[in-house]
């Protein structure tokens, strides 16, 4: 992606990056379905881990479609 994003993303930045609504990002974070960590009461996301997570989720979807 040609857009510049920081190494650590906020909920708003991640929602923009993934083209999702912030409420969905909060939901995935609380459920432990997306790599996240908390700083005080705020969620943060390491961009490198999000990119790896996207690849792994894509692989899961591809393998489940083959069955």
N, C-alpha and C positions, 0 to 999 in steps of 0.2 A: 504494500500500500504506500502510495506516495505521500501521505499525510504524516506530519511529524507529531508523535505522541511522546509524552515523558515515559521514563522507565517505570514509574509508579503512577497508576491511574486512580482517579476518584470514581465514584459511582456514575456521575454525570459524564465524565470522559469515556469510561468504558461503555456506557450505553450508546454514546455517539459512535465509538469505534466499532461496536458490534451491530449498530443499527437496530437497537432494541430500546424499550422504554426503561427508565430507571427503576420503576416498580418491579419489573421482571428481574433486573440485576439484583435487587435486594432479596427477592424471593429465592433465587438460585443460591445466593450467598448464605442465607439463613439455613437452607437445606443442605449445604455442603456440596452442591453439585457443580460449583465453579471454584477455581483456586482463588482464595481470598484470605485476608487477614484484617484484624481490627487494630486501629490506633485510637485509643480511648473509645469513643462511641461511633467512630467513623470507619466504614469499610474502605479498604485499599486493595489494589490488584497489581501484581507485577506483570508488566506487559509480556515479558518473555514466557512466563508460565501460562498466560492466557493464550498466546500463540500456539504453544505446545498442546494445550487443552483442546483448542479448535481442531488441530490435526488429529489428535486421538479420537475425538468425538466423530469426526468425519470418517475415520477408519472403521469405527464401530458401526456406523450407519451403512457403510459399504458392505461390510461382512454380513450384517443382518439381512440386507437385500438379496444376497446370493443364496440364502437358505430357502 
